[in-house]
Amino acid sequence: MTENATSTAIRTPSRWVTRFAPQVAPRGTILDLACGGGRNGRHFLASGHAVTFLDKDIKALPDLEENPLAEIVCADLETGAPFPLQDRQFDGVVVTNYLWRDILSDICGAVAPGGLLIYETFGTGNEAYGRPRNPDFLLKPGELLETVGTAFDVLGYDHGLRRAPSPAVVQRIAAVKR
Ligand SMILES: C[S@@+](CC[C@H](N)C(=O)[O-])C[C@H]1O[C@@H](n2cnc3c(N)ncnc32)[C@H](O)[C@@H]1O
């Protein structure tokens, strides 16, 4: 892959995210958790949403510093300290390619009533295709369904082989908080 193709891939939002993004209320607030370069949050910014980008490494976000709709939060989510945004809720919470089970309930708690959770990350079976292979970073079948439980209405869920942009076994959910 050329450098340009690589950076385009990094900047291209997840198809799962773009599929469900229209379900978030216009101008609703978004949390892009463990955002990396912020490809998913940037998709919402482009449609006028206020987006909070959170990651322990925010060096890929300098171009957003002056954007009035962007908030950048630098935080390590795996220290055992209270969830950094525990007093806040968002109309959309997006998590892709990140799993730290200790904060799954905080992630659900960060979704406002009527708001949307969009979560997509690697699942059991991905070992055959590449990293991650460590079960700590692979969702078990049904795990996101169990996580949202009866507190959310599920709009979409699957666990299986995703062929593009690269073959991987992923689990993903889009669910509205009751
Ligand atoms: C594979 S990248 C995914 C980035 C983005 N969500 C995406 O799909 O393009 C995982 C991200 O999780 C962040 N991350 C890893 N451990 C973290 C931690 N302890 N606290 C906060 N962010 C963390 C990394 O810095 C990285 O940006």
The ligand as an ORCA input file, in Angstrom:
! r2SCAN-3c Opt
* xyz 0 1
  C      -6.522      0.272     16.740
  S      -6.622      1.940     17.261
  C      -8.291      2.353     16.786
  C      -8.465      3.808     16.526
  C      -9.833      4.212     16.004
  N     -10.893      3.880     16.908
  C     -10.068      3.595     14.654
  O     -10.777      2.592     14.544
  O      -9.497      4.117     13.689
  C      -6.781      1.788     19.036
  C      -6.737      3.115     19.741
  O      -6.935      2.885     21.132
  C      -6.119      3.779     21.835
  N      -5.861      3.246     23.161
  C      -5.194      2.105     23.458
  N      -5.098      1.958     24.778
  C      -5.721      3.040     25.328
  C      -5.928      3.476     26.659
  N      -5.439      2.766     27.671
  N      -6.606      4.598     26.880
  C      -7.078      5.343     25.832
  N      -6.895      4.991     24.547
  C      -6.218      3.854     24.302
  C      -4.847      3.847     21.004
  O      -4.083      4.999     21.319
  C      -5.400      3.824     19.603
  O      -5.607      5.139     19.115
*
